[in-house]
């Protein structure tokens, strides 16, 4: 059987030690009794003689009972698909041992089976009346739609089921606090089972954005923040966005995404919200602090659109060496491009002479190997740039970049940067050093050579600067 564990499985060798030992003991007693009876000269029919006949049978019955318990546990686990809970194991043991005792009483001690059943029935009735609440908990525990390992929420308390006993269900909360709930109480009120029918489920939160944020921009920012989380993107149902309300303060959006299990719900929500805050900062979106009028929001949108990509490019590492006027000049020629989900921005091996900066959304980076297979090597999130080698040296694209969600990118072309390189002395040197550091940062083998890191940087920067000079046809005085 696939996945058979000889230790943990109900029919594993460790669980066979007890029935095997009892069976061998019964066989040894049976074989040794006849010589022992002759040596002790026990009279036939005496107490010692009767014990010699019955003790091996008792050992054999115990061996059969323990073996039957393991077989029933095995059948139940095959039926349920998971190991039986402690409560089911106890009930199986109780039924098997009660049946074994009844058979032994009737066969060895000649107790009438009918009388035994009648007496047992009366005792059960008396005990049932006295312990009706406990029996109710037991019956409820057998029908509980939960199993060990499930995450359930009762009275706003979320915890993982670690045990279902005769009377109660025990939970461990995310704060490592034990919560014990009587089975009858658990079934008397609604509770949420986050592990059924599937282990993954939907989480969501709401956020109010200014009315100046268009639906397309909200989708790029919010859906991109959720899709950046790998475990969210790997689930079969993609994130989705809804408008929950339109208020004077802004538009209340609800971001819905799926998480693999309840245990990681809080940590995944933190990652999504952290990504969202970072994406909003790059997109220039501020949360509405007070109630605003629609007119003010429209004026804010106009002012931000008039500013163009200048403010955004200012925070990009590659352009940190540009003066304010240079940034404005570069931003004036920067092209904003909406990219629908699934669209390739650049393709590996194709020529290029431009750089891209992601403003909103999410991009996936892949490399095609010599075998023709594509390998995902990373993601590009808002504020990151790519294609810088093509912009500065004319090198072909080194990877394929595809938009995972609807995205917005800024494209900086060669003709926009060329005038600045010719006017600003030292700019080519600065850009070559930035690219050298960036390449060293992405090369683990070069990072390991810590003693020669500065030498590697200077050597690589000179190589890149030579390519920049050749590509832009810069003279020594311009570089």
Phi, psi and omega in degrees: 000134181295135177079016182290129179247111184293347179264310186274339184291144179304331178256020178288166187296328181293322179284351177268355182297313183296304179298325179295316179296318178295320179295317178295323178297317178298317180294318179296318179296321181295318181287327184273349188288319183299310177297323180294323180295321179292320182290328179273349180056050180281131179295143179294133181089355178287171181300315179298321180294318180294322178296320179297329178278328187269328183299313176302324179293323178295316178296319180294322178294319178297320177298317179296321181294314180295324177293320179297322178298314181295321179295316179296320176300320178297315181295320180294318179295324176294323181290316183278336184085356179221159176301141181295151180289169180300321180297315180293321178297319180293320180294319177300315180297317181298314181295317182293314181292323177297318178295319180297315179297321178296317180293318178296320180297321181284323186271321184268323185250007173056038175276127180301127183296323179297315179296322180296317179294318180297314180297319180297321179296318178295318179296320179298321180296315180296313180295323181297320179293320183287329186240041185296324179294319179294319179293324177298318177298320180296311180298321179293321180299326179290333183258005180297131179277043178226158176219165180301132182103342179290147173259120181232157179236120180233125180052046178064019178248115182262130180203165179261132180289121179248344180196138172239110184256189180302322188248331191215166175246131184253131179244152169242118182281173179293344176268014181060038176252133179276130177237124180249123183238122175304141184300320179297319179294322181297321181279349183274354182222155179294142173217156182258132174251106184280354184258359180228144002282343175238159180288332180271153182204172186269136170243158179202158171210162184246148178213139180261122178250156179301154180293344179287345179279118181286160177303322180295318179291321178298320178296317181298317184285310186285312180293325177297322180296321180285320184289339177297333181282120189299317183292331177289316181291336183279346181282155187291342182252120184284161175297155178218161185233141179224150171270120182270324181197152173247114187237166176300333181281340182151196181259125178269114180259148175240117178265123181245132178209162184255145178240150186290332180196163184290334183297326183259009184301314184294315181293324179290321177298321178299317180296317180296315182291327175295316177300321181295316179297320179294318180295322178294324179295317179291328180278353181075027181262127177246140178292139179293122182277326181224172176294132181234158177273155179300325181296317179297321179296319179295321178296321178297320178297317180297317180297319181292323179292324180293329180292334178066198183278005184304309182296323181293314181295336182297331181270004180274133185304320185296331184256015182293338181273001181275145175285167183301316180293324178296319179297318180295321179295318179293318181295329181296335181254006178282139184254126175271129184230116169288137181236112178296154179301137179089359182269138178278127176278311174225156181236134182304134177091342180283150177290157180201154178218031183216161178243150180236143175236127179278124178262316182218145177106209183205137180238148178248139182248130179224155179234134177268121181279180179296336179277000178086001181268141179271135179237125176288127183244353179165184179232156174243123183252166182306136181097348179263152181239162179205161181085015185293327179292325177292321179295316189266336183235350182077012181294149177295161181297132183269352181204167175258131181240122182237141180285120178285319176237174171303129187226166174230124182236156172253133178250126176250116185264166183300317184293340177282329183270333186304313180300324180292320179296327181281332183273316187268107176291139180089348181293320179297321179295318179298314181295322179295323179291321177298316180292324178296314178298320180296318180290321177296324179297330182264006181243099183300324182294321179287327179295330183292333180276074187294325184294332183248022183298316181293322177296318178298319181297312182294320180295315180293322179297321178296319179298315181294320181296324177297321178291322178297313180301317181291320184290319181265359179056052180268143174273172181301323182289332180281326180288000000 
